[in-house]
Amino acid sequence: DAEDADVAVQALDAVVGERIYRQHCVVCHGEKGDGLPPLGQNLVPRPRDFTKASPSVSDKDLAQVIARGSPGTAMAPWLGVLSSEDIRRVVLFIRQAFQRGS
């Protein structure tokens, strides 16, 4: 049914999001999403720790930071490298992998 199809699409989107995260994001944000890999520890300010979810940061807010970057940090804009759909998939992966139960 339609609900099962939606669940399957969301699961596939999360898998694609994980692949993108591992290709582009892990170097700064880390395997665990904590912002503590060797490179991340040396950046000022440090990369966002996705394991410390903030209810005030919506999916839209997170997607905008990925798309546009964050001035005054090492977070570069990814829109153009990643499509809007891929950015949405990365946000989905971040929420599922690092922020469960938050």
C-alpha positions in Angstrom: 0.0 0.0 0.0 0.9 3.7 -0.2 2.2 3.8 3.5 4.6 0.8 2.8 5.8 2.6 -0.3 6.5 5.8 1.6 8.4 3.8 4.3 10.5 2.1 1.6 11.2 5.4 -0.2 12.3 7.0 3.1 14.5 4.0 3.9 16.2 4.3 0.5 16.5 8.1 0.9 18.3 7.5 4.3 20.7 5.0 2.6 21.5 7.5 -0.1 21.9 10.3 2.5 24.3 8.1 4.4 26.4 7.6 1.3 26.5 11.3 0.7 27.4 12.0 4.3 30.2 9.5 4.2 31.5 11.0 1.0 31.3 14.7 1.9 30.6 15.3 5.6 32.4 12.7 7.6 35.8 14.4 7.3 34.6 17.3 9.5 31.5 15.9 11.3 32.9 12.4 12.0 31.6 8.8 11.7 29.6 9.3 14.8 28.3 12.8 13.9 30.0 14.3 16.9 32.3 16.7 15.1 35.4 15.1 16.6 37.4 13.5 13.9 41.0 14.8 13.6 40.2 17.5 11.2 37.0 18.6 13.0 38.9 19.0 16.3 41.2 21.5 14.7 38.5 23.7 13.2 37.4 26.9 15.0 34.6 26.9 15.6 34.2 23.2 15.7 31.8 21.5 13.4 28.2 20.9 14.6 27.8 17.9 16.9 24.8 16.2 15.4 24.4 13.9 18.5 23.4 16.9 20.6 20.2 17.7 18.9 18.6 21.1 19.4 14.8 21.2 19.1 15.2 24.7 17.8 17.0 23.5 14.7 14.4 22.4 12.2 15.1 20.2 9.2 14.6 23.3 7.0 17.2 25.2 9.1 19.7 22.3 8.8 19.1 22.0 5.1 19.7 25.7 4.6 23.0 25.6 6.4 24.1 22.6 4.3 22.9 24.4 1.1 24.3 27.9 1.9 27.1 27.2 4.3 27.7 29.0 7.6 29.6 32.3 7.5 32.5 32.5 10.0 32.9 28.7 10.0 34.5 26.1 7.8 31.0 25.0 6.7 31.0 25.7 2.9 27.8 25.9 0.8 27.0 22.5 -0.8 24.1 23.5 -3.1 25.5 23.0 -6.6 27.6 20.1 -5.4 24.5 18.4 -4.0 21.0 18.8 -5.2 18.2 20.0 -3.0 16.9 16.4 -2.9 20.4 15.1 -1.8 20.5 17.7 0.9 17.1 16.5 2.1 18.5 13.0 2.2 21.5 14.0 4.2 19.3 15.7 6.7 17.1 12.6 7.0 20.2 10.4 7.5 21.6 12.8 10.2 18.2 12.8 12.1 17.9 9.0 11.9 21.6 8.1 12.6 22.6 10.6 15.2 19.4 12.0 16.8 17.2 9.1 17.6 15.2 9.5 20.7 15.7 13.3 20.7 
